[in-house]
Amino acid sequence: SLLVNAAGQPRKEKVKLPSSLQGRKPNSILNKKIEDPVEGKVNTSSLATTRQHLSGFYLIPPRVTFGVLKEGCTYAATVILKNVGVNFSRFRVKQPPPHTGLRVMYTPGPVAAGLQVELEIEIFAMVFGGEDTGGLEEVSHDIEILTETETLLLPVRANILC
């Protein structure tokens, strides 16, 4: 119950439900989807109430933090893009601008329901600008992943040691 804790006593504060249970995903922008008359529809009673959950992708992990990086070196991290819908879906990645030092490598194409693809996030640690930042320069960028139903934002953060 949400009214009592594990010991059976009344809760002092409200329980915060995760965004996945609230029916929305963090860091995503809903696209205005044009209805495709050829797209296969699933009309079973078990799926009738959850229309908004029938398509889409989840990012695992939802953000990438590289930490402190040495200038002049290249670092990489892998992010999984999982199709949690019931139909195959397509996606594409909007590459970050070159001055960020970021690059996303992936294999384009459709992703079947329940399957996943790996996105390799690569960063070349370089200091942009000549101002004195106290030895650390912060790189912060949101990578845009455009899907058929929404635009996912993958925050990438790093500190470059000058």
Backbone hydrogen bonds, N-H to C=O, Kabsch-Sander energy under -0.5 kcal/mol:
donor,donor_aa,acceptor,acceptor_aa,energy
5,N,9,Q,-2.8
8,G,5,N,-1.7
11,R,3,L,-2.3
17,L,15,V,-0.6
21,L,18,P,-1.1
22,Q,18,P,-1.2
23,G,19,S,-0.5
24,R,19,S,-2.0
28,S,25,K,-0.5
29,I,151,T,-2.5
31,N,149,T,-2.9
33,K,31,N,-1.1
39,E,36,D,-0.8
43,N,41,K,-0.6
47,L,44,T,-1.0
48,A,44,T,-0.6
48,A,45,S,-0.6
50,T,47,L,-0.5
53,H,50,T,-1.2
54,L,51,R,-1.3
58,Y,82,K,-2.2
60,I,80,I,-2.6
64,V,155,P,-2.9
66,F,64,V,-0.5
66,F,157,R,-3.0
69,L,159,N,-3.4
71,E,161,L,-1.3
72,G,125,A,-3.9
73,C,70,K,-1.6
75,Y,123,I,-2.7
77,A,121,I,-2.2
79,V,119,L,-2.9
80,I,60,I,-2.9
81,L,117,V,-2.9
82,K,58,Y,-2.7
82,K,80,I,-0.6
83,N,115,L,-2.8
84,V,56,G,-2.0
84,V,82,K,-0.8
85,G,56,G,-0.6
86,V,54,L,-2.5
87,N,54,L,-0.6
89,S,111,V,-2.2
92,R,146,L,-2.0
94,K,144,E,-2.7
95,Q,93,V,-0.8
100,T,97,P,-1.6
101,G,98,P,-1.4
102,L,97,P,-0.5
103,R,122,E,-2.2
105,M,103,R,-0.5
105,M,120,E,-2.5
111,V,89,S,-3.2
112,A,110,P,-0.5
114,G,83,N,-1.8
115,L,112,A,-2.0
117,V,81,L,-2.1
119,L,79,V,-3.4
120,E,105,M,-2.8
120,E,118,E,-0.5
121,I,77,A,-3.3
121,I,119,L,-0.7
122,E,103,R,-3.2
122,E,120,E,-0.6
123,I,75,Y,-2.9
124,F,101,G,-2.5
125,A,73,C,-2.7
125,A,123,I,-0.7
126,M,124,F,-0.8
128,F,126,M,-0.5
129,G,127,V,-0.6
133,T,131,E,-0.6
136,L,133,T,-0.7
137,E,160,I,-2.1
139,V,158,A,-3.4
141,H,156,V,-2.3
143,I,141,H,-0.6
143,I,154,L,-2.7
144,E,94,K,-0.6
145,I,143,I,-0.5
145,I,152,L,-2.8
146,L,92,R,-2.6
146,L,144,E,-0.6
147,T,145,I,-0.6
147,T,150,E,-2.7
148,E,90,R,-0.8
151,T,29,I,-3.2
152,L,145,I,-2.8
152,L,150,E,-0.6
153,L,27,N,-3.1
154,L,143,I,-2.7
154,L,152,L,-0.5
156,V,141,H,-3.0
157,R,64,V,-2.4
158,A,139,V,-2.1
159,N,67,G,-3.1
160,I,137,E,-3.3
161,L,69,L,-3.5
161,L,159,N,-0.5
162,C,135,G,-3.1
162,C,160,I,-0.6
